[in-house]
Amino acid sequence: MTPAVKQMEAAGVAFSLAEYEHDPRTPAYGEEAARALGLAPHEVFKTLLARLDDGRLAVAIVPVSHRLDLKALARAAGARRADMAEAEEARRATGYVLGGISPLGQKRRLLTLLDESAEGLPTIHISGGRRGLEICLAPADLLRLTDARLAPLARR
């Protein structure tokens, strides 16, 4: 059981888990999850970490069908600039490996922003804390459990 799943259970929030066999040769983890589980890519969200110009780390959660707009992330976070965090930095900050980073159950609470496209969906899928495990939950529950804010973060 991952820290993300433990957090969901402790919070008493309605959620479900979906598992699939991860192919280690696949570099696009989110797209792999959508394909393997037969989900629409706009319903599966990836968790990305960025380093802001003021030194803070920020978590950005965007649909796998889109890319993270770093300028939009910086604006939403009140910074001038944002760059993607290095893989090792992301692992140290969250306790998860790339492709398995969940916005839930992280080692420490980071500024978290969820793309505004999630607001209109009844449920979304996010990483469950390891490659091949997805959590399905209501966006409102994710916002509450991570103290996240909605913001326009995604671009095609």
C-alpha positions as CSV (number, residue, x, y, z in Angstrom):
1,M,0.0,0.0,0.0
2,T,1.4,3.4,-1.0
3,P,1.3,6.6,1.1
4,A,-1.2,8.0,-1.4
5,V,-3.6,5.1,-0.8
6,K,-3.1,5.3,3.0
7,Q,-3.9,9.0,2.9
8,M,-7.1,8.3,1.0
9,E,-8.2,5.6,3.4
10,A,-7.4,7.7,6.4
11,A,-9.4,10.6,5.0
12,G,-12.5,8.4,4.4
13,V,-12.8,9.8,0.9
14,A,-14.6,7.8,-1.8
15,F,-12.1,6.5,-4.3
16,S,-11.2,3.5,-6.4
17,L,-8.0,1.9,-7.6
18,A,-7.1,0.7,-11.0
19,E,-4.0,-1.3,-11.8
20,Y,-2.2,-2.1,-15.0
21,E,1.0,-3.8,-16.1
22,H,3.6,-1.0,-16.6
23,D,5.9,-1.4,-19.5
24,P,9.4,-0.2,-18.4
25,R,10.2,0.8,-22.0
26,T,7.3,3.4,-22.0
27,P,8.5,6.9,-21.3
28,A,5.0,8.5,-21.3
29,Y,3.6,7.1,-18.1
30,G,0.3,9.0,-18.2
31,E,-0.6,8.1,-21.7
32,E,0.3,4.5,-20.9
33,A,-2.1,4.6,-18.0
34,A,-4.9,6.0,-20.1
35,R,-4.4,3.4,-22.9
36,A,-4.0,0.5,-20.5
37,L,-7.2,1.4,-18.5
38,G,-9.3,2.5,-21.5
39,L,-9.7,6.0,-20.2
40,A,-10.0,9.3,-22.0
41,P,-6.6,11.1,-21.8
42,H,-8.3,14.3,-20.5
43,E,-9.5,12.3,-17.4
44,V,-6.0,11.0,-16.5
45,F,-3.8,13.6,-14.8
46,K,0.0,13.6,-14.4
47,T,1.8,15.0,-11.4
48,L,4.8,17.2,-12.3
49,L,7.2,19.1,-10.0
50,A,8.7,22.5,-10.9
51,R,11.2,24.7,-9.2
52,L,10.1,28.3,-8.9
53,D,12.5,31.2,-9.2
54,D,12.1,31.9,-5.5
55,G,13.4,28.4,-4.6
56,R,10.1,26.8,-3.8
57,L,9.0,23.5,-5.4
58,A,5.5,23.4,-6.8
59,V,3.3,20.5,-7.8
60,A,1.3,20.9,-11.0
61,I,-1.4,18.4,-11.9
62,V,-2.4,18.5,-15.6
63,P,-4.2,16.1,-18.0
64,V,-1.9,13.7,-19.8
65,S,-3.4,15.0,-23.1
66,H,-1.7,18.4,-22.5
67,R,1.6,19.9,-21.6
68,L,2.4,22.0,-18.5
69,D,2.7,25.7,-19.3
70,L,5.5,26.7,-17.1
71,K,4.8,30.4,-17.5
72,A,1.2,29.8,-16.4
73,L,2.4,27.8,-13.4
74,A,4.8,30.6,-12.4
75,R,2.0,33.2,-12.6
76,A,-0.4,31.0,-10.6
77,A,2.3,30.4,-8.0
78,G,3.1,34.1,-7.7
79,A,6.6,33.6,-9.2
80,R,8.3,35.1,-12.2
81,R,9.7,31.8,-13.6
82,A,9.4,28.1,-13.3
83,D,11.5,25.2,-14.6
84,M,10.9,21.5,-14.3
85,A,12.5,19.9,-11.2
86,E,15.2,17.3,-11.8
87,A,14.1,13.7,-11.3
88,E,16.2,13.2,-8.2
89,E,14.9,16.4,-6.6
90,A,11.3,15.3,-7.3
91,R,12.0,11.9,-5.7
92,R,13.6,13.4,-2.6
93,A,10.8,16.0,-2.1
94,T,7.9,13.6,-2.7
95,G,9.2,10.1,-1.9
96,Y,8.0,8.8,-5.3
97,V,9.8,7.9,-8.5
98,L,9.1,9.5,-11.8
99,G,6.0,8.0,-13.4
100,G,4.7,7.2,-10.0
101,I,4.5,10.6,-8.4
102,S,1.2,11.1,-6.7
103,P,0.0,14.5,-5.4
104,L,-1.2,12.6,-2.3
105,G,1.0,11.1,0.5
106,Q,4.1,13.2,-0.3
107,K,6.9,13.4,2.2
108,R,6.1,17.1,2.7
109,R,3.3,19.4,1.7
110,L,4.2,21.5,-1.3
111,L,2.3,24.3,-3.1
112,T,-0.1,22.3,-5.3
113,L,-2.0,23.5,-8.4
114,L,-4.6,21.5,-10.3
115,D,-5.5,22.4,-13.9
116,E,-8.8,24.1,-14.1
117,S,-10.1,21.5,-16.6
118,A,-10.6,19.1,-13.7
119,E,-13.3,21.2,-12.3
120,G,-15.9,20.1,-14.8
121,L,-15.2,16.3,-14.4
122,P,-17.0,14.1,-11.9
123,T,-13.9,12.1,-11.3
124,I,-10.2,12.1,-12.4
125,H,-7.4,9.6,-12.3
126,I,-4.1,10.4,-10.7
127,S,-1.0,8.3,-9.9
128,G,-1.5,6.0,-6.9
129,G,2.1,6.4,-5.9
130,R,3.7,3.8,-8.1
131,R,3.9,3.0,-11.8
132,G,0.9,1.0,-12.8
133,L,-1.5,2.2,-10.1
134,E,-4.1,4.9,-10.5
135,I,-6.5,6.4,-8.0
136,C,-9.9,7.6,-9.2
137,L,-11.4,10.4,-7.1
138,A,-13.5,13.5,-7.3
139,P,-11.5,16.7,-8.1
140,A,-13.0,18.4,-5.1
141,D,-11.6,15.7,-2.8
142,L,-8.1,16.1,-4.4
143,L,-8.2,19.8,-3.9
144,R,-9.2,19.4,-0.3
145,L,-6.7,16.7,0.6
146,T,-3.7,18.6,-1.0
147,D,-4.8,22.1,-0.2
148,A,-4.5,22.7,-3.9
149,R,-5.9,25.6,-6.0
150,L,-7.4,25.4,-9.5
151,A,-5.5,27.4,-12.1
152,P,-5.1,27.4,-15.9
153,L,-1.9,25.3,-16.3
154,A,-2.3,23.1,-19.4
155,R,-1.6,23.8,-23.1
156,R,-1.8,21.5,-26.1
